Amino acid sequence: MFEEIAPRYDFLNHFLSFGIDNNWRRRVVREIWKRFNERLTSLRILDVATGTGDLAIAVSKLHPARIDGIDISPSMMEVGQRKIDSKGLTDMILFREGEAERIPFEENNFDVVMVAFGVRNFEELKSGLKEMKRVMKPGGLMLILEFSHPDSFPLKSLYTFYSRMIIPLFGKLISKHHQAYTYLPETVAAFPGGETFLAILQEQGLQKLRQIRLSGGIATLYCAEK
Ligand SMILES: C[S@@+](CC[C@H](N)C(=O)[O-])C[C@H]1O[C@@H](n2cnc3c(N)ncnc32)[C@H](O)[C@@H]1O
């Protein structure tokens, strides 16, 4: 699916979220800065399900040593590579094809392993999380940004209407893909967010678990350490 929508993905993302998705990615940047501000330039970071690289590009502002991005969709990464080249980040951000469930890196490799709007799409959620933990250094930070469910009125009702009616309509019109933007609200609804997701992270042996609800709960940033 992402192979087909890749050329329109960035536009639709920012258009349908009114650009708020950039604020959520900046929150990831802030958490990395808070945890590692004394040694940012030595950091090795992995961006899983990097797509068109927006999270990797946001985090590049911290000037880490290197950011690796993996994704199963070459077309998404092609779009991302063009952005990286045009921003002069070619030496800092390196993409390679790879699945979250079989991460093509050795264990204990990264200070930060992060994923934005990707875990919900994993074929096997627990294997993906296990792999993410495997490639993290002890003491490393895992950051997972994902859509969630606002729980207070009137945002909850507005969001339900927007995600079930408006997103599929505009998504279909602009991407010309029939399922892609009905799939989005369906996967968001099916994803075990909040405390349930924290319990899954705990099952993997991760520690110092936290969730930061963003924009009234439309998205949540989950933080954990190895
Ligand atoms: C919604 S996009 C998110 C892209 C990017 N992280 C962002 O913030 O815009 C989801 C991405 O996850 C990738 N993906 C889905 N399943 C994956 C898996 N099992 N392993 C690696 N990437 C995967 C898709 O190819 C797609 O590029």
The ligand as a Tripos MOL2 file, in Angstrom:
@<TRIPOS>MOLECULE
LIG
   27    29     1     0     0
SMALL
NO_CHARGES

@<TRIPOS>ATOM
      1 C1          2.4870    5.7610    8.2070 C.3       1 LIG1
      2 S1          4.0780    5.5000    7.5440 S.3       1 LIG1
      3 C2          5.1060    6.3610    8.6960 C.3       1 LIG1
      4 C3          6.3760    6.8840    8.0860 C.3       1 LIG1
      5 C4          7.2170    7.8270    8.9530 C.3       1 LIG1
      6 N1          7.7310    7.1580   10.1130 N.3       1 LIG1
      7 C5          6.4910    9.0900    9.3330 C.2       1 LIG1
      8 O1          6.5270    9.4790   10.5040 O.co2     1 LIG1
      9 O2          5.9000    9.7250    8.4490 O.co2     1 LIG1
     10 C6          4.3360    3.8100    7.9620 C.3       1 LIG1
     11 C7          5.5790    3.1930    7.3470 C.3       1 LIG1
     12 O3          5.7910    1.9170    7.9500 O.3       1 LIG1
     13 C8          6.3660    1.0610    6.9840 C.3       1 LIG1
     14 N2          6.2220   -0.3130    7.4840 N.ar      1 LIG1
     15 C9          5.0700   -1.0070    7.6270 C.ar      1 LIG1
     16 N3          5.3260   -2.2170    8.1650 N.ar      1 LIG1
     17 C10         6.6600   -2.2850    8.3700 C.ar      1 LIG1
     18 C11         7.5260   -3.2760    8.8910 C.ar      1 LIG1
     19 N4          7.0470   -4.4380    9.3040 N.pl3     1 LIG1
     20 N5          8.8500   -3.0100    8.9430 N.ar      1 LIG1
     21 C12         9.3430   -1.8270    8.5010 C.ar      1 LIG1
     22 N6          8.5660   -0.8380    7.9900 N.ar      1 LIG1
     23 C13         7.2430   -1.0680    7.9270 C.ar      1 LIG1
     24 C14         5.6120    1.4090    5.7230 C.3       1 LIG1
     25 O4          6.2740    0.9890    4.5630 O.3       1 LIG1
     26 C15         5.5080    2.9350    5.8500 C.3       1 LIG1
     27 O5          6.5610    3.5820    5.1860 O.3       1 LIG1
@<TRIPOS>BOND
     1     1     2 1
     2     2     3 1
     3     2    10 1
     4     3     4 1
     5     4     5 1
     6     5     6 1
     7     5     7 1
     8     7     8 2
     9     7     9 1
    10    10    11 1
    11    11    12 1
    12    11    26 1
    13    12    13 1
    14    13    14 1
    15    13    24 1
    16    14    15 ar
    17    14    23 ar
    18    15    16 ar
    19    16    17 ar
    20    17    18 ar
    21    17    23 ar
    22    18    19 1
    23    18    20 ar
    24    20    21 ar
    25    21    22 ar
    26    22    23 ar
    27    24    25 1
    28    24    26 1
    29    26    27 1
@<TRIPOS>SUBSTRUCTURE
     1 LIG1         1 GROUP 0 **** ****
